[in-house]
């Protein structure tokens, strides 16, 4: 219950509703690479991520993964499919060690029927996710690889006393698929960003000129007109 109360989604619902949901839930640990659910299987569980990173993806006929979104702490998964009483519309796999609250779908559907506020909370969350997906689609449509990477670094940059840094939350192969580029294109973009004040060492990236990175990102956004 304490973990649920700290979750951005569940903290917005009433204490009574949260405790009712948690009474039917369990906390599950996932190793990196393990599956939370599989595309097209019955959507009988809903998830709220407490820690770690999870990729949502589909598999093309060629066997390549198309990463739709990468989820992090506090985000919900599988609820929209469960609300339709249907099947999962994509795969979900942990890309780092992760922990999630797992709810039976029927419990979530019951809460939606009896508690309009719970529905409003989920609607607000899904609208936020939709806005983020639209921003990501704009990035894929309008930006070159270097601009996509710059935008990603801006979003995940953390200001520290003497520097601005990004610690890549998952491997570069997943990042390349998420940005819609080939791994070699990502490597070239990362090297090219040294001209814009970016220094990379494995998963640790230091940004020495955030204004230059911002100018590069704005240039890419301007291409859409």
C-alpha positions in Angstrom: 0.0 0.0 0.0 2.9 2.4 0.8 4.4 1.7 -2.6 1.1 2.3 -4.3 0.7 5.6 -2.5 4.0 6.9 -3.9 3.0 5.9 -7.5 2.1 8.9 -9.6 -1.0 7.1 -11.0 -2.4 5.4 -7.9 -1.6 8.3 -5.6 -4.3 10.3 -7.4 -7.1 8.0 -6.5 -8.9 7.8 -3.1 -7.3 5.9 -0.2 -10.3 3.6 -0.1 -10.0 2.8 -3.8 -6.2 2.4 -3.6 -6.5 0.0 -0.7 -9.2 -2.0 -2.5 -7.0 -2.4 -5.6 -3.9 -3.3 -3.6 -5.8 -5.9 -1.6 -6.1 -7.9 -4.9 -2.6 -7.1 -6.2 0.9 -8.5 -5.9 4.3 -7.0 -6.4 6.4 -8.9 -8.9 10.1 -8.6 -9.6 11.3 -8.9 -13.2 14.9 -9.6 -14.4 16.3 -7.7 -17.3 15.0 -9.4 -20.5 12.0 -11.1 -18.9 8.5 -10.7 -20.2 5.6 -9.0 -18.4 3.1 -10.0 -21.1 2.9 -11.1 -24.7 1.2 -9.6 -27.7 -2.2 -11.0 -28.4 -2.6 -13.0 -25.2 -5.6 -12.3 -23.1 -5.3 -9.0 -21.2 -6.0 -10.5 -17.8 -3.5 -8.4 -15.8 -2.7 -4.7 -15.4 0.6 -3.3 -14.3 1.9 -0.2 -12.6 5.7 0.1 -12.8 7.4 0.8 -9.4 11.0 0.7 -10.5 13.0 0.0 -13.6 12.3 0.3 -17.4 10.0 -1.7 -19.6 9.8 -1.6 -23.4 6.6 -2.0 -25.2 7.1 -3.4 -28.7 5.8 -5.4 -31.6 7.8 -7.9 -33.8 7.9 -7.3 -37.5 7.7 -10.1 -40.0 11.4 -9.8 -40.5 11.9 -10.6 -36.8 13.0 -7.1 -35.9 11.5 -5.3 -32.9 9.6 -2.1 -33.3 9.8 -0.3 -30.0 6.6 1.7 -29.4 7.4 3.2 -26.0 9.7 2.7 -23.1 8.0 2.9 -19.7 9.4 4.0 -16.4 8.5 4.4 -12.7 4.8 5.2 -12.1 3.5 4.4 -15.5 0.6 2.0 -16.2 0.6 -0.8 -18.7 -2.1 -3.1 -20.1 -5.0 -1.2 -18.6 -6.3 0.1 -21.9 -6.4 -3.4 -23.3 -8.0 -4.8 -20.1 -10.7 -2.1 -20.3 -11.7 -3.5 -23.6 -11.7 -7.0 -22.1 -9.5 -7.9 -25.0 -6.0 -8.9 -25.8 -2.6 -7.2 -25.3 -1.8 -5.0 -28.3 2.0 -5.4 -27.9 4.7 -7.2 -26.0 6.1 -5.8 -22.7 9.6 -6.8 -21.6 11.9 -5.5 -18.8 15.0 -3.8 -20.2 16.5 -3.3 -16.7 15.7 -5.2 -13.4 12.1 -4.0 -12.7 9.4 -4.2 -10.1 5.6 -3.8 -10.8 2.3 -4.0 -9.0 0.2 -6.5 -10.9 -3.6 -6.3 -10.7 -6.2 -8.8 -12.0 -8.0 -7.0 -14.9 -11.5 -7.8 -13.5 -10.6 -5.8 -10.3 -9.6 -2.8 -12.4 -12.8 -3.0 -14.5 -14.9 -3.2 -11.3 -13.2 -0.1 -9.9 -14.0 1.7 -13.1 -17.7 0.8 -12.9 -18.1 1.9 -9.2 -15.7 4.9 -9.0 -15.9 7.7 -11.6 -12.9 9.4 -10.1 -10.8 6.3 -10.8 -11.8 6.6 -14.5 -10.9 10.3 -14.5 -7.4 9.5 -13.1 -6.8 6.9 -15.8 -8.1 9.2 -18.5 -5.7 11.9 -17.4 -2.8 9.4 -17.4 -3.7 8.1 -20.8 -4.0 11.7 -22.2 -0.5 12.5 -20.8 0.8 9.3 -22.5 -0.9 10.2 -25.8 0.7 13.7 -25.7 4.1 12.1 -25.2 3.5 9.6 -28.0 2.6 12.5 -30.4 5.8 14.3 -29.5 7.7 11.1 -30.2 6.0 10.6 -33.5 6.8 14.2 -34.4 10.5 13.5 -33.5 10.6 10.4 -35.8 8.9 12.3 -38.7 10.8 15.5 -38.6 14.3 14.9 -37.1 17.5 13.3 -38.3 19.2 10.7 -36.1 21.5 13.3 -34.4 18.5 15.5 -33.6 16.4 12.6 -32.3 19.3 11.6 -30.0 19.7 15.3 -28.8 16.0 15.5 -28.0 16.2 12.2 -26.0 19.3 13.5 -24.0 17.5 16.8 -23.3 14.5 15.0 -21.9 16.6 12.8 -19.6 19.3 15.3 -18.6 19.8 15.8 -14.9 21.4 19.0 -13.6 24.1 18.4 -11.0 26.3 21.0 -9.2 29.1 21.1 -11.8 27.6 19.3 -14.8 24.6 18.1 -16.6 24.5 14.4 -17.2 22.4 11.6 -18.6 22.8 8.0 -17.5 21.4 5.9 -20.2 18.6 3.8 -18.6 18.9 0.9 -21.0 21.3 -0.5 -23.6 22.1 1.4 -26.8 20.4 -1.3 -29.0 17.1 -0.6 -27.3 17.7 3.1 -27.6 18.4 2.8 -31.3 15.1 0.9 -31.9 13.2 3.5 -29.8 14.6 6.3 -31.8 13.9 4.5 -35.1 17.6 4.4 -36.3 20.1 1.7 -37.0 22.7 1.0 -34.2 25.5 2.3 -36.4 23.6 5.5 -37.0 23.2 6.0 -33.3 26.9 5.5 -32.8 27.7 8.1 -35.5 25.2 10.5 -34.0 26.7 10.1 -30.5 30.2 10.9 -31.9 28.9 13.9 -33.9 27.3 15.3 -30.8 30.8 16.0 -29.4 30.7 19.1 -31.5 27.7 20.2 -29.5 29.3 19.7 -26.1 28.3 16.1 -25.5 30.9 13.7 -24.0 30.0 10.0 -23.8 31.6 7.1 -21.9 29.5 4.0 -22.1 26.2 4.7 -20.4 27.4 8.0 -18.8 26.9 11.1 -20.9 28.0 14.6 -19.9 26.4 17.6 -21.5 28.8 20.6 -21.3 26.7 23.0 -23.5 23.0 22.5 -23.0 22.3 25.6 -25.1 24.0 24.1 -28.2 22.0 20.9 -27.7 18.8 22.9 -27.4 19.6 24.8 -30.6 20.1 21.5 -32.4 16.8 20.1 -31.2 14.9 23.3 -32.2 16.4 23.1 -35.6 15.0 19.6 -36.0 11.5 20.6 -34.8 11.6 23.6 -37.2 11.8 21.1 -40.1 8.2 20.2 -39.6 7.1 23.7 -40.3 
